[in-house]
Amino acid sequence: MAMKGITKNMGSVVRNLDSALNSMDLQKISAVMDKFESQFEELDVRTSVLEDSMGAATTLSTPKESVDALIQQ
């Protein structure tokens, strides 16, 4: 799922939560909150994977000599 899909799903959750809160239906509110939690966890995992990938790419592209020179300063 791309970020656009996640954004679209989060928008849907917000609209559903607004509707649930207006009706004060506790089961509906609980279901929407569960969906939000699930999507938030998925986003958290995707963010973590992206950060790890970016960190690995940066680590691999930085010459060892440059790092050593910086440490020596």
ABEGO torsion letter per residue (X at the ends): XBAAAAAAAAAAAAAAAAAAAAAGBAAAAAAAAAAAAAAAAAAAAAAAAAAAAAAAAAAAABBAAAAAAAAAX
